[in-house]
Amino acid sequence: MCDGEKDCADGSDEDGCAQLCDTPGAFRCASGTTCVRARERCDGVPQCPDASDETGCWSPTQECALRCDAATRCVPESWLCDGHADCLDHADEQGC
């Protein structure tokens, strides 16, 4: 679903995908045709056809510059003010 390819004959597997890109915190895949939910980015399972939702992710060797999403997400300094919201409330993009 929402991978830019119509797998169902009627294309129903792609219905509503455009709205997903308008959802706060949604991540647009590098291919530009697909968006994934914020919680699916950096979850260890590629949802983007090009796996771009799993690139540039935090690793245990990096320190947290900001904890957000009820302290469940650790944002490294390199992700702050990078033009992409990594926190659901966009806290990593505020005050830039």
Secondary structure, 3 states (H helix, E strand, C coil): CCCCCCCCCCCHHHCCHHHHHCCCCCEECCCCCCEECHHHCCCCCCCCCCCHHHCCCCCCCCCCCEEECCCCEEECHHHCCCCCCCCCCCHHHCCC
